[in-house]
Amino acid sequence: MAEFPSRARVVIIGGGAVGASCLYHLAKAGWSDCLLLEKNELTAGSTWHAAGNVPTFSSSWSIMNMQRYSAELYRGLGAEVDYPMNYHVTGSVRLAHSDERMDEFRRVVGMGRYQGMALELLAPHEIKARYPFLEVHDLKGALYDPNDGDIDPAQLTQALAKGARNMGARVERFCPVLSVRRDGDDWVIVTEKGEVRCEFVVNAAGYYAREVGQMFGRDVPMMVMSHQYMLFDTVPEVAAHAAQTGTKLPLLRDVDSSYYLRQEKNGFNLGPYERNGKAHWISKDDPFPADFSFQLFPDDLERLEWYIEDAMARVPLLANAPLTKVINGPIPYTPDGNPLIGPMPGVPNAFEACVFTFGICQAGGAGKVLAEWVTKGATEWDMWSCDPRRFTGFEAEEYCIAKGMEVYGHEYGMHFPHYAWPAGRGQKLSPVHDRVAALGAQFGAYNGWERANWYARLGDDVSAEGSQTWKRDGAWFGAVRAECEAVRDAAGILDLPGFSRYRLTGAGAAAWLSRQITGRMPSVGRVGLAYFADDLGRVVTEMSIVRLGPDDMTLITAATAQAHDYDWLARHLAPGLVLEDVSAQFACQIVTGPASRAIMAQVCGADLALPWLSHQETEIAGRWVRLLRVSFAGELGWEVHTRVADTGVVYDAVMAAGAAHGLRPFGMFALNSLRIEKGYRAWKGDLSTDYTVLQGGLERFVDWDHAFRGKAALAAEKQAGVTKQFATLMIEAGDYDPPYMSTIWHGDTVVGEVTSGYFGHRVGACIGLGMVRSDLHAPGTALEVEIFGVRHRAVVQADAPMWDAKNARIRA
């Protein structure tokens, strides 16, 4: 055996399917000087007991990309690395009990088609042709995925490891990591076999990810559930079907009842996701184990009784199958159920590829994404859905447990656009939360902050069931329309806690910041909207720059961008500059509408004639405030920024003054309607690394006369010609607004995608923002948008806001 290495370019901690895939993809990228450390044997964690299902289905565009890539990789992996693999591509049937579920399937079929996948919808009478032993009398239909199947997790892991070794990478088994330390620009990984220095390190430790993260000072947001699946012995009818057809039954998922049923040899594998699930390793009676390699929890079938009975009613053959074995093993969960893939927040040259709930089907794509992060500093697909920086540090253990159990119990849940999931709520409250609640606010969580989504009127349905629909005209619709009309005709106030804000100071701060943004710096006393590009010219983020002094700026960005944008700034920060996250010190209200100047004149002595994109300090009710003459709603208005302790007094003063002017509160749903009419982009929807600054229609924010990151790439793109461009569409959308990544058609050709869509109450139409092929970008071009499987006429609009095209109202 070769001597334990003293140095590697990358060290990966964890030898499950994901860790092995990271090693394989790093080696494939030419980084063969990489080392994987596993405390026991490869697969000893969640991988060894995983069921091994390999779906491509997802309602997330990025996760669908990742799972599609995995399935494509696995089909040729065994031959590539010369390792035998049991990979059965059986197809799958996913059942629908409701019209809402069929709508979800229609959306996913469109997404899959765009990614080159041949997903099919089945009517009830067509299902038995795919799965003859199924009861279909109460079903609405099904989704068929021909590329679904199952793989042996251990063989997959070993094949990835063998492929990595073939390319020069190294695996060290039975080598626990004891600690880590930073030494200059190196990480020193201390193990039982010795120390190894490396440039980069990856936490791929599965359900041990939190313990590994703590070595880096990182509290990984996660918890552990137990998932049980049951193996049943041979069923004669299944054996006869396999012999007759030469193939296994498709993998069956009854997503409304919440289980999967797979043919296992000539029997079955049944795996429920029960609502009454169990979290582990969270109490003194159930402490976290030092080593749980190749171990399982005791059987706990009582909590699965309903699911077993339901599966037997759906596939009656199951009732005759002898139960032979129960697998009950740990699976890690983040608070939203998606894994962590990307930079470790606040830790240099450290990455995470951990907390995978569906690690087998995502391992291939995860390795690709992680290798891109490490070797290139960016990924091909925008992977915000899995970026560790989407969590910002408020996620205490109790929150992680509550959300993890909610996700597990609704693993196949539909994510309706206006439904607010109830677990783990109330993490961060506005200083005026109680006042807002008393006005009828119906809240949603934004980076843990409770914000009013809409304000219920007397008689409005505020039940959870009332918002579990894909349709536009839910209980909120009339209330949101009234809120938008108030902003249009009088004035509205939006309590907006949780803006992320950073203070940037130090000699040369303005010059440094200028090099980070595509456009010009605002002058002192002004506010500027700035775009940050990566080296490829893609949109990293958008921030408002409030220029307080020559080298004194406040940067304001989205609540959910708090960790992401701070991390981006900090990683590029020049020596001597000071960057402070001051988000927790301030609160904000938006006061906007044609009566907003009259209202503000009653409560402060500020110069309210200062132009759009200016800012100033003043006092309201004797308390300091900073007024920003901006409005995401697209009307005359101000952002009123206050110190947290002063917010209640200021809010009360503005509300009292506004009573005579028709001021009423409005929420995030109304703001979405108002902003989309102005063509204002939403972060990580319209603005993402899936698109360049030029594709995003943002050239007016590019100053070609100064140096900035991504300039060369954008200049080359401009010279070659932009192939797809941002467009605003007016859509005859019927009863539904287009979901994210709805497909845009021209005749029988897919020509683009909708990045956000909503109903604009001021213009009285459904509006879509998105990307279309450049030759179809001209105003008046007729296209179609596919919404839940139905194509709707859409017309490209002029490159200007659909409401107040010349910004006369906002500049009033």
Steps between C-alpha positions, in 0.01 A plus 500: 500500500632844404606729780231737633526819290618820663341723238206507258340774297152415629398288798147360507368389838244222460487188285139459402361527148524880505859511627608243242325697226679819607834317477410353161394834352801687638727241339300521179558877503874433506548541875636152568699605809196455724443283806181357649502413870243255638482417871383144431439319174356671193117517521499453881258790560161555336619359168516135603136479606358735234221360286684615186214658306613724213216738403544798270174661614521829685300821509832685540675587173851470644436176687337351190818592311711332766292181511476480121878522480535223762273264307691567177834445673396174666385342174857494370706505819548125544641459152714811530678391817470124441302427815184283511188695599140399553318798350142429398338767283142389550311823456260622765133571545414789730130503598268798529187505715406862429482760225761704685742208483438460130577869456831447680576212266415713196746763616776243555438345157566841346817549702619151414432551130714814509782293653460228239306249709202312355260511796142394426162562657272197527122498523355257758414241233859508370669433832440125515683453171810616686420337834247216468457422871374846595155615615421819303130564565554813714795655317512813285801381303873444529842617385725252322878551501680252273842582650415427863634190669722369776867433554709311754640780721812311603587409142443860392733629770770247421473573128544874559794432732659266247457756225665763719789268585545417132559871439755531782288602800535320833258350754610443859261279698484448876647845547286717733559874491577623853533875445592769249699822522591788274869554433565790264317421177480128581257280686664239721279194544593298808418129480586183689749420226671837498457854372431601143523855366268616225388808313129412504284285725152356446256393772321199348438333835129422464326484835836578666516831311415706808783346701744559216366853450568584863870439436482802267290711737195432285160396639353296215119543488374141510329225690463123456183303431455126497360362175362148483445284200376141492618214280248236395581157358398351168146554368417243229311749282794741508742222412276392211477858372877538511548173314245595235617856438869467578490811717407619847184688583533876491582664829165607645455816706168585659600855579168604649508207740876551547689182419696327227462135400772332298545153361789342692612181325159335468355661809450856619672787679256736675626831638258745663566861603268516796356816652579376851870455431775479758805721549811341649800598706332804651476414871700363791313172462602482134847660478696542181719189460875515457468240226184369333671329206293223340240523776122534501227609741254246641189436293211737571220380276206627706534848362485357145178304542279736295750517215542123483123451485465769234772342286334159531171649383672665206699187402305205646781256419702662777261357761615151405872580504704361793681777690864398532693802623459856631769760442483796738795732454598865549452760228614862547271793422555872460211730594379509138592144404758599238867410544791734568729535199737794474722734698505455876376838624772716649773236466771544234562220250248274670195346337202288593346206317289352775157451662356313203155357550511342151872449476499211254302669225676833558855378556606516136377854447625608841852388416489696176376814676749472787792449262397811309484701822849390599679512164322795337347696787155478337253242371346441158146512639387751758485281811345737752254226599794310654740783590599479871476880515122488465502439876619795705562379854166538674421132444531364854466129574130528588431672169696241302309219670160659442567574135672168434204308637262715296695437180525126568127470567425693179783358289269488202310815595393753241657842541214732419605859426282663767523237775717569806633184667425523874790331681782700653327835469551818701880485493550872435234763557474858384495764776140570393398137447211517747363817337519343156337178623215696655425649157434154357844410364546148367869431537773323305859431605789672316839396635316436825337845503123505527364735235140567407415326174152652488241653729181302546167681496191400690380170357818413310600134523827485694505122544798295386276313260395826337852567374575148379430573136695585187226736385546875514159589640533373856375662818776760482428621147238764573691627802820533299318687226367748755850543645644572154222745423570686823866535404396617153235749612602610850778344705614172649738402777695176496680384811817346360723355772816312418665696222861383486736795534874539527711802588812536284768747609872563474739690278439393140165333573320679217773416249493136605120481481504662157706208371247253638196642320416530132373858520594835648523581867236743628624834626485597868139552602368273227380140472603272214385158387807285439553163335784264586622264229721194516794440267263370232286813517213319672282674759622419851283747688337842510550754779398856570797721585424785740797737470544665841848643442793473260604164650194424709221290349206294618415209271142371517386169358229235536432335835571155358828625352650587840764228525552464124568866428710558811708195411548627142616841622723359773673251269600783264559772759821701461737519800434795729128527427236435765181310417236473775170317490265749669175330393382444857530868594237645269143454384312637201158604377408589144262795474389540140223637281393843373400616851830389657661848477209659683518233770874533547473881512280468807750292696844635407687810391694331220541654157244287322578668169835326479500289185456131443804297614598747771525442875501715812483488877207647688288439811152359541339530843840604635673185371777480242409358161664480159272557205586339165310640204443163337203270461496138385126552451560748219318799650608820670634389835771454757665224691495604865801344675498509879698366790320193629412653838341805333294319241174475693486872574577589138249250362223631725572860394484415130183295542331782690596758239389272219150445633370812327671411172375146444818329621455127537741212564602273216695176490754302302246361252397853406865606477563211260213616283619861507865423426429266210300773326816709512721221370702500822697178528470258793818365657579136419209489258552758228847577636726195521819350363288321241512830308756762408454868571432561130251216473325648802434822311724696736742669262379840623673403825830432322766771482736375232753773584616347828653169603275245669481124550349326197559792262702297251237226485219752454690689232558175311134408535390840371730473200381148417136588557281417798313178424214541748361811660279612783144574394174607658197304384131573530341159535140391445553263787154387597464398865870448577815707516806338340731328750877547492658347187173468309590428139463762226410371153511638147303260287632155586837625624598580858655848492529605864376485854304710748709599800213660691133552435216667689179695448545877472200666660578849371511383137241226548702222336730208568861598442796273445865596520740263332752415234427455131709432194641831375337488158159482673566788737330774297190665653178354361645154438236236568614204707343242730569422865439147624321517837420167664502326163286753309646755260376855538546789259766749604622820337846651545477852640719803439822519702340723760279454807142402426388745770617861480742428215682834533518487883310827530317386814810376681680827421206724592 
